[in-house]
Amino acid sequence: MSSTDHKYDILSKTSSLKGTGIFINEDLIPEDQVESRKEVQKVKKARKEGKWAIIRNRKSIIQDRNQKDSNK
């Protein structure tokens, strides 16, 4: 990519590809790939436990379902 702004502009539009079988992910260095896998595993474990969990900006956000509902 010629600039970081251009890269993030493209990545922000990837949701329009849902259902097409095409995906675009950020290319990460090996150390970041390891950290990303750890965050994904945290989210998967939390969801199995019935918690609300997502990843934003390479960090997992995990809350009890009751906490999420009370924030509405």
Order of alpha helices (4+ residues) and beta strands (2+ residues): alpha-alpha-beta-beta-alpha
